[in-house]
Amino acid sequence: MQNEATIFLVDDDTAALDSLSWLLESAGFDVETYNSAVEYLNAHDPQKPGCLVLDVCMPGMDGLELQEKLVAIGQRIPIVFVSGHGDVPMSVQAMKAGATDFLEKPIDGQLLLRVVRRALAKDLKRREQEPNRAEIEKRMDRISRREREVMELLYAGKSMKKIALDLEITVQTVAKHRTQVLEKMEVEGDAELVRLLATYRLQEP
């Protein structure tokens, strides 16, 4: 294993899954394989370092949809897309949403190893820069009672309009509280706020 990181392979093609798994394990990586995006999503543990090697075209939830769901819940695991049917718009969409690389099948083994090492280095750097529980608590201490109410509802995925109804305040007031929450928690948007709070709760003793 390299730095205790895991390569998560997701592909509905069992032969491709076995081939990539063998290649990566031969290079010393710890590998977990999944036959569907849903299977991976159900098993996803944001605390486990690593990267995701993800097929684009799969039945049910495809790779791009899985990427969207991970982004929506604030998870930023590096993603290397692989596809036998990739096109330029598809790769552009993936890269804009934060993918590390987009490779076409058949995959060059040495290229995949280089790309995976780069993705793991990115994940390691991100994790080293993430605040620990004590730092998150320090940020939360700055937040007022009302701001905390708004923050919890944002974490629950509610819109500003729904938050306004729940708290019986105006949407404009919710927007002001949200701005204060993001500033005090030192995050750039709702997705990053959700990820930070999820990290905090996963670190609970």
PyMOL commands that set and color helices and strands:
alter all, ss='L'
color gray80, all
select helices_A, chain A and resi 14-26+37-43+63-72+88-96+109-129+133-140+145-155+160-167+171-185+190-202
alter helices_A, ss='H'
color red, helices_A
select strands_A, chain A and resi 6-10+30-34+50-55+79-83+101-104
alter strands_A, ss='S'
color yellow, strands_A
deselect
rebuild
show_as cartoon
